[in-house]
Amino acid sequence: MSTNALAHTWFMTQRQLMAIVRQPVFLLVNLIQPVIWLYLFGSLFKKVVQLGGFGTTSYLDYLIPGIVVMSAFGSSMWTGMGTLEEIERGTLNRFLTTPVSRSALLHANVVQNGITTAFQSVVIVVLGLIGGADYPGGIGGLLILVAASVLLGTVFGALSNALGMLVRRRESIIGINTFLLLPLTFLSSAFMAPAQMPDWMVRIADFNPVNWAMVAGRSALSADTDWTVVLSRGGALLALTVAAVWLSTRSFRTYQKAV
């Protein structure tokens, strides 16, 4: 990407970030559900670690990476709604008539989503610390957890963008998101250790990118980090991110030809 395209991307990213700053309720709403998971589920299932297989004596320590990843996953799936809104208002088409880089129009949404995801992840980590969570992996482990959540958010944000440009119907985006959200969440190790899950569910979770981010982040935060797990799951997420951004780019080009 050229220097000019990078400058345009940052300009368009700032535009989208300012829209969020003017409506901070957007971030607060996205944090309500993670807070409920954190304190409600953390208290309700705190004795479940006695079953074994969690790698910790504190269920809250086990739960934090799952909540960080679920927050990134859940919020990024609605990125396409913002794209669809810009299409309906004619904003995107007006930008297409300006000298602004075409890649900037697309990538700014992805960058903004990554920044928002990182902010939400840090807030959840701090709330967990206030609630009594311990992070043996230290700052390095926390950075890996945030990076994994950003990668996952980028994957589903890019896919949601592609969906918004292709179907251009709110009902379709809502329907697909609703269909995917719960299965991908519960077919993972978000709330339960793999040792306590049915074998068929564990096998499915191995192919679930949501679970890849959780496993990488959870291992990085543990006292005995398994770097093979972190690098393999992180590498898989990175490859999937590249594929998702490529698909989103192709969808944008298809949209350009149609207008």
C-alpha positions as CSV (number, residue, x, y, z in Angstrom):
1,M,0.0,0.0,0.0
2,S,1.4,3.4,-1.0
3,T,2.1,6.3,1.5
4,N,-0.8,8.2,-0.1
5,A,-3.2,5.2,0.5
6,L,-2.0,4.9,4.1
7,A,-2.7,8.6,4.7
8,H,-6.2,8.3,3.2
9,T,-6.9,5.2,5.2
10,W,-5.9,7.0,8.4
11,F,-8.1,10.0,7.5
12,M,-11.1,7.8,6.8
13,T,-10.4,5.8,10.0
14,Q,-10.4,9.1,12.0
15,R,-13.7,10.0,10.4
16,Q,-15.3,6.8,11.7
17,L,-13.7,7.0,15.1
18,M,-15.0,10.5,15.5
19,A,-18.5,9.2,14.8
20,I,-18.0,6.8,17.7
21,V,-16.6,9.5,20.0
22,R,-19.7,11.7,19.3
23,Q,-21.9,8.7,20.3
24,P,-20.0,6.9,23.2
25,V,-23.1,5.0,24.1
26,F,-22.2,2.7,21.2
27,L,-19.1,1.5,23.1
28,L,-21.0,1.3,26.4
29,V,-23.8,-0.9,24.9
30,N,-21.1,-3.2,23.4
31,L,-19.6,-3.6,26.9
32,I,-22.9,-4.3,28.8
33,Q,-23.1,-7.9,27.7
34,P,-19.4,-8.7,28.5
35,V,-19.8,-7.2,31.9
36,I,-22.8,-9.4,32.5
37,W,-20.8,-12.5,31.4
38,L,-17.9,-11.4,33.5
39,Y,-19.6,-10.9,36.8
40,L,-22.8,-13.1,36.5
41,F,-21.2,-16.1,34.8
42,G,-18.1,-15.7,36.9
43,S,-20.0,-15.9,40.1
44,L,-22.6,-18.5,38.9
45,F,-20.0,-21.1,37.7
46,K,-17.1,-20.3,40.0
47,K,-17.1,-23.8,41.6
48,V,-17.0,-25.5,38.2
49,V,-13.2,-25.4,38.2
50,Q,-13.4,-28.1,40.9
51,L,-14.2,-30.6,38.1
52,G,-10.7,-30.2,36.8
53,G,-9.1,-29.5,33.4
54,F,-9.3,-25.7,33.6
55,G,-5.6,-25.2,34.3
56,T,-6.4,-22.8,37.1
57,T,-8.2,-22.7,40.5
58,S,-10.1,-19.5,39.6
59,Y,-13.0,-19.7,37.1
60,L,-12.7,-16.0,36.5
61,D,-9.1,-16.4,35.3
62,Y,-10.3,-19.0,32.8
63,L,-13.3,-16.9,31.8
64,I,-11.6,-13.6,31.0
65,P,-10.0,-14.7,27.6
66,G,-13.3,-16.2,26.5
67,I,-15.2,-12.9,27.3
68,V,-12.5,-10.8,25.5
69,V,-12.8,-12.9,22.4
70,M,-16.6,-13.2,22.5
71,S,-16.8,-9.4,22.8
72,A,-14.6,-8.9,19.7
73,F,-16.5,-11.6,17.8
74,G,-20.0,-10.3,18.7
75,S,-19.3,-6.6,17.9
76,S,-17.4,-7.2,14.7
77,M,-20.2,-9.2,13.2
78,W,-22.3,-6.0,12.9
79,T,-19.7,-4.1,10.9
80,G,-21.5,-4.7,7.7
81,M,-24.5,-2.8,9.1
82,G,-22.4,0.4,9.1
83,T,-21.3,-0.3,5.5
84,L,-24.9,-0.9,4.5
85,E,-25.9,2.4,6.2
86,E,-23.3,4.3,4.2
87,I,-24.5,2.7,1.0
88,E,-28.2,3.6,1.7
89,R,-27.3,7.2,2.6
90,G,-25.2,7.5,-0.5
91,T,-22.1,8.4,1.5
92,L,-20.0,5.6,0.0
93,N,-21.0,6.5,-3.6
94,R,-20.1,10.2,-3.0
95,F,-16.6,9.2,-1.7
96,L,-16.2,7.1,-4.9
97,T,-16.4,10.3,-6.9
98,T,-13.5,11.9,-4.9
99,P,-9.7,11.3,-5.3
100,V,-9.6,9.3,-2.1
101,S,-7.9,6.0,-2.4
102,R,-10.3,3.1,-3.1
103,S,-8.5,0.8,-0.7
104,A,-8.8,3.5,2.1
105,L,-12.6,3.4,1.8
106,L,-12.6,-0.3,2.5
107,H,-9.6,-0.7,4.9
108,A,-10.6,2.2,7.1
109,N,-13.6,0.2,8.4
110,V,-11.3,-2.7,9.2
111,V,-8.8,-0.5,11.0
112,Q,-11.5,1.3,13.0
113,N,-13.0,-2.0,14.0
114,G,-9.5,-3.2,15.2
115,I,-9.0,-0.1,17.3
116,T,-12.4,-0.4,18.8
117,T,-11.9,-4.1,19.5
118,A,-8.5,-3.4,21.2
119,F,-10.1,-0.8,23.4
120,Q,-13.0,-3.1,24.4
121,S,-10.5,-5.9,25.2
122,V,-8.4,-3.7,27.4
123,V,-11.5,-2.5,29.3
124,I,-12.6,-6.1,29.9
125,V,-9.1,-7.1,31.1
126,V,-9.1,-4.2,33.6
127,L,-12.6,-5.1,34.8
128,G,-11.4,-8.7,35.3
129,L,-8.5,-7.4,37.3
130,I,-10.9,-5.4,39.5
131,G,-13.0,-8.5,40.0
132,G,-10.0,-10.4,41.3
133,A,-8.6,-12.1,38.1
134,D,-4.9,-13.0,38.0
135,Y,-2.8,-12.9,34.8
136,P,0.3,-15.0,35.3
137,G,1.3,-14.4,31.7
138,G,1.9,-10.8,32.4
139,I,1.8,-7.9,29.9
140,G,3.1,-10.1,27.1
141,G,0.2,-12.6,27.6
142,L,-2.3,-9.7,27.7
143,L,-0.9,-8.3,24.4
144,I,-1.2,-11.7,22.7
145,L,-4.8,-12.0,24.0
146,V,-5.7,-8.5,22.6
147,A,-3.9,-9.3,19.3
148,A,-5.8,-12.5,18.9
149,S,-9.1,-10.7,19.6
150,V,-8.2,-8.0,17.1
151,L,-7.4,-10.6,14.4
152,L,-10.7,-12.4,15.1
153,G,-12.6,-9.1,15.0
154,T,-10.9,-8.3,11.7
155,V,-11.9,-11.6,10.2
156,F,-15.6,-11.2,11.0
157,G,-15.6,-7.5,10.4
158,A,-14.2,-8.0,6.9
159,L,-16.7,-10.8,6.2
160,S,-19.5,-8.7,7.5
161,N,-18.4,-5.8,5.2
162,A,-18.4,-8.2,2.3
163,L,-21.9,-9.4,3.2
164,G,-23.2,-5.9,3.5
165,M,-21.9,-4.9,0.0
166,L,-23.2,-8.1,-1.6
167,V,-26.7,-8.6,-0.1
168,R,-27.5,-4.9,0.8
169,R,-30.3,-6.1,3.1
170,R,-30.4,-5.6,6.8
171,E,-32.6,-8.6,7.3
172,S,-30.0,-10.9,5.7
173,I,-27.2,-9.6,7.8
174,I,-29.3,-9.9,11.0
175,G,-30.4,-13.4,10.1
176,I,-26.9,-14.7,9.3
177,N,-25.4,-13.1,12.4
178,T,-28.1,-14.5,14.6
179,F,-27.6,-17.9,13.1
180,L,-23.8,-17.9,13.6
181,L,-23.4,-16.1,16.9
182,L,-24.6,-18.6,19.5
183,P,-23.3,-21.8,17.7
184,L,-19.8,-20.4,17.3
185,T,-19.7,-19.2,20.8
186,F,-20.9,-22.3,22.5
187,L,-19.0,-24.7,20.2
188,S,-15.8,-23.3,21.8
189,S,-14.1,-23.4,25.2
190,A,-15.5,-20.0,26.2
191,F,-17.3,-21.3,29.3
192,M,-16.1,-24.9,29.8
193,A,-12.7,-26.6,29.7
194,P,-12.3,-29.0,26.8
195,A,-11.8,-31.8,29.3
196,Q,-15.4,-31.4,30.4
197,M,-16.9,-31.0,27.0
198,P,-18.3,-33.9,24.8
199,D,-15.8,-35.3,22.4
200,W,-17.8,-34.3,19.3
201,M,-17.9,-30.7,20.6
202,V,-14.2,-30.7,21.2
203,R,-13.6,-31.9,17.6
204,I,-15.8,-29.1,16.2
205,A,-14.1,-26.5,18.4
206,D,-10.7,-27.4,16.9
207,F,-12.0,-25.9,13.6
208,N,-13.7,-22.9,15.1
209,P,-11.7,-19.7,14.7
210,V,-13.4,-18.2,17.7
211,N,-11.9,-21.0,19.7
212,W,-8.5,-20.5,18.1
213,A,-8.4,-17.0,19.6
214,M,-9.5,-18.2,23.0
215,V,-7.0,-21.0,23.1
216,A,-4.1,-18.7,22.0
217,G,-5.0,-16.0,24.5
218,R,-5.7,-18.4,27.4
219,S,-2.4,-20.2,26.8
220,A,-0.5,-16.9,26.6
221,L,-2.0,-15.8,29.9
222,S,-1.1,-19.0,31.8
223,A,1.9,-19.4,34.0
224,D,3.2,-22.1,31.6
225,T,2.7,-20.8,28.1
226,D,2.5,-23.4,25.3
227,W,4.1,-21.4,22.5
228,T,3.3,-24.1,20.0
229,V,-0.4,-23.6,20.7
230,V,-0.1,-19.8,20.6
231,L,1.8,-19.7,17.4
232,S,-0.2,-22.4,15.6
233,R,-3.6,-20.8,16.5
234,G,-2.3,-17.3,16.0
235,G,-0.9,-18.2,12.6
236,A,-4.2,-19.8,11.6
237,L,-6.0,-16.6,12.6
238,L,-3.6,-14.5,10.6
239,A,-4.1,-16.6,7.5
240,L,-7.8,-16.4,7.9
241,T,-7.6,-12.6,8.4
242,V,-5.7,-12.3,5.1
243,A,-8.3,-14.4,3.3
244,A,-11.2,-12.4,4.8
245,V,-9.7,-9.1,3.9
246,W,-9.1,-10.3,0.3
247,L,-12.7,-11.5,0.1
248,S,-13.9,-8.1,1.4
249,T,-11.7,-6.3,-1.2
250,R,-13.2,-8.4,-4.0
251,S,-16.7,-7.7,-2.8
252,F,-15.9,-4.0,-2.8
253,R,-14.7,-4.1,-6.4
254,T,-17.9,-5.9,-7.4
255,Y,-19.9,-3.2,-5.7
256,Q,-17.9,-0.5,-7.6
257,K,-18.8,-2.1,-10.9
258,A,-22.5,-2.2,-10.0
259,V,-22.8,1.5,-9.2
